[in-house]
Amino acid sequence: MLRNTLILLALLLLGALGCRKEEPTQKAPAAEGAPQVAQDEGAASLKVSYPFEGSIFPPEMVAPVIRWTDPSAAAQWQLEFRLSGGDSQTRTSKTTSFRPDRELWETLKKGSVDAPLELVIRGLDAAGKGAALSRGAVRFSTSRDPVGDSVFFRDLVLPLSLAVKDPRVIKWRFGSIDREGQPPVVLEGLPVCGNCHSFSQDGKVLGMDVDYANDKGSFAIMETAETIEMTSDKIISWFNFKAEDRQKTFGLLPQVSPDGRYVMATVRDRSVFVAVDTIWPSPSCSSR
């Protein structure tokens, strides 16, 4: 009798387990007004042109313009920023470029310090619903270390063949990356090519490659001031290194020492420069 009772209880228990149904997984409701993330199955490849994969932005930098190319027939695009902490931000764009507003950019920077965030861009149809027509992704992060100072740089005209024909179109700007708008132009109209440049650590000495007197080895060393005059007495030539050998040279990537007392450069190297008429690549060059 006891044996039959135990068998019956076992059968009842197995039956209960067999009929048990799994409860459906409940998805958290989307925030009111937040765009729904499109599905990627079967989406064409979309290429993010900027930022580049693995880019690291300074913490004080203003928001860049994100750009991409899309071979599909998408009419609008969805940008999903997946932050390192697990949160995400989603925005939409009607064009193949998007610049985060200040509030969003600050959120993205804070969420990409400990680890890179992933940006996923999806191309959608005009209605903005259904599966994605295209998809592309890139990762970038934010450094803990600020630039901490202003930047002196060349504003080049592309393609570079234009600047080669007329160096006067090149502008030199000076400004901080934490300010909106174009930095002010501090040098323009230079009739010859000016190139590699560096400062001493305190910013009081400036060194710059400059094509002076048809000498590609010319290099100007000047004390910084509100107005700087580039005169012949401030220009040296790397050609003077063992001039008795009569071997022409220019200084490759010269660098002013931190204390401003010395300048170091590579001489007697071999370089090839090709100025092409297209932006990508512009220029194509190699040196050894």
GIMO-V761777 format. One record per pair of residues at least 6 apart in sequence whose ideal C-beta (glycine too) atoms are under 7 Angstrom apart, sorted by the first residue. I is the first residue (numbers start at 0). J is the second residue. If there is no record, write none. Layout:
I | J
I | J
This chain:
29 | 35
33 | 89
34 | 77
34 | 89
34 | 91
36 | 79
36 | 89
37 | 77
37 | 121
37 | 123
37 | 130
37 | 131
38 | 130
38 | 131
39 | 121
39 | 131
39 | 134
40 | 130
41 | 130
42 | 121
42 | 131
42 | 132
42 | 133
42 | 134
43 | 70
43 | 71
43 | 132
43 | 133
44 | 133
44 | 135
45 | 67
45 | 69
45 | 120
45 | 122
45 | 133
45 | 134
45 | 135
46 | 67
46 | 68
46 | 135
47 | 67
47 | 120
47 | 135
47 | 137
48 | 66
48 | 67
48 | 68
49 | 63
49 | 65
49 | 66
50 | 63
50 | 65
50 | 137
50 | 139
52 | 137
52 | 138
53 | 138
54 | 139
55 | 140
55 | 142
56 | 139
56 | 141
56 | 142
57 | 142
57 | 145
57 | 146
57 | 176
58 | 108
58 | 141
58 | 142
58 | 143
58 | 145
59 | 145
59 | 146
59 | 176
59 | 177
60 | 176
60 | 177
61 | 176
61 | 177
61 | 179
62 | 98
62 | 99
62 | 101
62 | 104
64 | 96
64 | 98
65 | 96
65 | 97
65 | 98
66 | 95
66 | 96
67 | 95
67 | 120
67 | 135
68 | 95
69 | 95
69 | 122
69 | 133
71 | 122
71 | 132
71 | 133
72 | 132
73 | 122
73 | 123
73 | 124
73 | 132
73 | 133
74 | 123
74 | 124
74 | 125
75 | 91
75 | 92
75 | 93
75 | 123
75 | 127
76 | 91
76 | 92
76 | 95
76 | 120
76 | 121
76 | 122
76 | 123
77 | 89
77 | 91
77 | 121
77 | 123
78 | 89
78 | 90
78 | 92
78 | 97
78 | 118
78 | 120
79 | 87
79 | 89
79 | 119
80 | 87
80 | 88
80 | 107
80 | 116
80 | 118
81 | 87
81 | 116
81 | 117
81 | 119
82 | 110
82 | 111
82 | 116
83 | 110
83 | 111
83 | 113
83 | 114
83 | 115
83 | 116
84 | 110
86 | 110
88 | 103
88 | 106
90 | 97
99 | 107
107 | 116
108 | 141
110 | 116
111 | 139
111 | 140
111 | 141
112 | 141
112 | 143
114 | 140
115 | 138
115 | 139
115 | 140
116 | 138
116 | 139
116 | 140
117 | 136
117 | 138
118 | 136
118 | 137
119 | 134
119 | 136
120 | 135
121 | 131
121 | 133
121 | 134
122 | 131
122 | 132
122 | 133
123 | 131
123 | 132
124 | 132
146 | 176
149 | 173
149 | 174
149 | 175
150 | 174
150 | 176
151 | 171
151 | 173
152 | 172
153 | 169
153 | 171
154 | 170
154 | 172
155 | 162
155 | 169
156 | 162
156 | 168
156 | 169
157 | 278
157 | 281
158 | 275
158 | 276
158 | 277
158 | 278
158 | 281
159 | 274
159 | 281
159 | 282
160 | 274
160 | 275
160 | 276
161 | 168
162 | 168
162 | 169
163 | 274
166 | 189
166 | 190
166 | 191
166 | 192
167 | 188
167 | 189
167 | 190
169 | 189
170 | 184
170 | 187
171 | 184
171 | 185
171 | 186
171 | 187
172 | 182
172 | 183
172 | 184
172 | 185
173 | 182
173 | 183
173 | 185
174 | 182
174 | 183
191 | 209
191 | 210
191 | 211
192 | 210
193 | 207
193 | 208
193 | 209
194 | 208
195 | 208
195 | 252
195 | 253
196 | 205
196 | 206
196 | 207
197 | 206
197 | 254
197 | 255
198 | 204
198 | 205
198 | 255
199 | 255
199 | 256
199 | 257
199 | 258
199 | 259
200 | 257
202 | 223
203 | 222
203 | 223
203 | 259
204 | 220
204 | 222
204 | 223
204 | 255
204 | 259
205 | 221
205 | 223
206 | 218
206 | 219
206 | 220
206 | 253
206 | 255
206 | 262
207 | 219
208 | 218
208 | 250
208 | 253
209 | 217
209 | 219
209 | 234
210 | 217
211 | 217
211 | 234
214 | 236
214 | 238
215 | 249
216 | 236
216 | 237
216 | 238
216 | 247
216 | 248
216 | 249
216 | 250
217 | 234
217 | 236
218 | 234
218 | 235
218 | 237
218 | 250
218 | 253
218 | 262
219 | 229
219 | 233
219 | 234
220 | 233
220 | 235
220 | 262
221 | 227
221 | 229
221 | 233
237 | 248
237 | 249
237 | 250
237 | 264
237 | 266
238 | 247
238 | 248
240 | 248
240 | 266
246 | 267
248 | 266
248 | 267
250 | 264
250 | 265
250 | 266
251 | 264
251 | 265
251 | 268
251 | 286
252 | 264
252 | 265
253 | 262
253 | 263
253 | 264
254 | 262
254 | 263
255 | 262
256 | 263
268 | 286
268 | 287
269 | 286
269 | 287
270 | 286
271 | 284
271 | 285
272 | 282
272 | 284
273 | 282
273 | 283
273 | 284
274 | 282
275 | 281
275 | 282
275 | 283
